[in-house]
Amino acid sequence: MKRLYVPEDAETVTGNQTTYNASYTKTPFFLLDPYVGLEIGLTKHVALITRVDYMLPFGKKGTGLVDTDVSWSNFITPSGPRLYVGFMFGH
């Protein structure tokens, strides 16, 4: 996972030099994603697809994989429920 954080006061200008206070981190993570899905045939060639899953991240937050000064990154780790609705076309 790659994250870029740019705070509101990210730009500092001193003389003819501009400094940007942004943080970029690359964090590995492991995720378990159990799901329940349903496919409903609407016609011979079209089906309605629905799926609900729950993303479960493993590991401790702030384990050294992320810079300890970047505590905001713990709040944007993917987790929680998701709902998918779509159509599948076939022949």
Contacts in CASP RR format, 6 or more apart in sequence:
PFRMAT RR
TARGET T0000
AUTHOR 0000-0000-0000
METHOD contacts of the structure
MODEL  1
MKRLYVPEDAETVTGNQTTYNASYTKTPFFLLDPYVGLEIGLTKHVALIT
RVDYMLPFGKKGTGLVDTDVSWSNFITPSGPRLYVGFMFGH
1 26 0 8 1.000
1 27 0 8 1.000
1 28 0 8 1.000
1 29 0 8 1.000
1 77 0 8 1.000
1 78 0 8 1.000
2 24 0 8 1.000
2 25 0 8 1.000
2 26 0 8 1.000
2 27 0 8 1.000
3 23 0 8 1.000
3 24 0 8 1.000
3 25 0 8 1.000
3 26 0 8 1.000
3 27 0 8 1.000
3 73 0 8 1.000
3 76 0 8 1.000
4 22 0 8 1.000
4 23 0 8 1.000
4 24 0 8 1.000
5 22 0 8 1.000
5 23 0 8 1.000
5 24 0 8 1.000
5 70 0 8 1.000
5 72 0 8 1.000
5 73 0 8 1.000
6 20 0 8 1.000
6 22 0 8 1.000
7 21 0 8 1.000
7 22 0 8 1.000
9 21 0 8 1.000
10 20 0 8 1.000
10 21 0 8 1.000
10 22 0 8 1.000
11 18 0 8 1.000
11 19 0 8 1.000
11 20 0 8 1.000
11 21 0 8 1.000
12 18 0 8 1.000
12 19 0 8 1.000
12 20 0 8 1.000
12 21 0 8 1.000
13 19 0 8 1.000
23 67 0 8 1.000
23 70 0 8 1.000
25 66 0 8 1.000
25 67 0 8 1.000
25 70 0 8 1.000
25 73 0 8 1.000
27 65 0 8 1.000
27 66 0 8 1.000
27 73 0 8 1.000
28 65 0 8 1.000
29 57 0 8 1.000
29 58 0 8 1.000
29 59 0 8 1.000
29 65 0 8 1.000
29 77 0 8 1.000
29 78 0 8 1.000
30 57 0 8 1.000
30 58 0 8 1.000
30 59 0 8 1.000
31 55 0 8 1.000
31 56 0 8 1.000
31 57 0 8 1.000
31 58 0 8 1.000
31 78 0 8 1.000
32 55 0 8 1.000
32 56 0 8 1.000
32 58 0 8 1.000
33 53 0 8 1.000
33 54 0 8 1.000
33 55 0 8 1.000
33 56 0 8 1.000
34 53 0 8 1.000
34 54 0 8 1.000
34 56 0 8 1.000
35 51 0 8 1.000
35 52 0 8 1.000
35 53 0 8 1.000
35 54 0 8 1.000
36 51 0 8 1.000
36 52 0 8 1.000
36 53 0 8 1.000
37 49 0 8 1.000
37 50 0 8 1.000
37 51 0 8 1.000
37 52 0 8 1.000
38 49 0 8 1.000
38 50 0 8 1.000
38 51 0 8 1.000
39 47 0 8 1.000
39 48 0 8 1.000
39 49 0 8 1.000
39 88 0 8 1.000
40 47 0 8 1.000
40 48 0 8 1.000
40 50 0 8 1.000
41 47 0 8 1.000
41 48 0 8 1.000
42 48 0 8 1.000
45 89 0 8 1.000
45 90 0 8 1.000
45 91 0 8 1.000
46 87 0 8 1.000
46 88 0 8 1.000
46 89 0 8 1.000
46 90 0 8 1.000
47 87 0 8 1.000
47 88 0 8 1.000
48 85 0 8 1.000
48 86 0 8 1.000
48 87 0 8 1.000
48 88 0 8 1.000
49 84 0 8 1.000
49 85 0 8 1.000
49 86 0 8 1.000
49 87 0 8 1.000
49 88 0 8 1.000
50 83 0 8 1.000
50 84 0 8 1.000
50 85 0 8 1.000
50 86 0 8 1.000
51 83 0 8 1.000
51 84 0 8 1.000
52 81 0 8 1.000
52 82 0 8 1.000
52 83 0 8 1.000
52 84 0 8 1.000
53 81 0 8 1.000
53 82 0 8 1.000
53 84 0 8 1.000
54 80 0 8 1.000
54 81 0 8 1.000
54 82 0 8 1.000
55 78 0 8 1.000
55 79 0 8 1.000
55 80 0 8 1.000
55 81 0 8 1.000
55 82 0 8 1.000
56 79 0 8 1.000
56 80 0 8 1.000
57 77 0 8 1.000
57 78 0 8 1.000
57 79 0 8 1.000
61 74 0 8 1.000
61 77 0 8 1.000
62 68 0 8 1.000
62 74 0 8 1.000
66 73 0 8 1.000
66 74 0 8 1.000
END
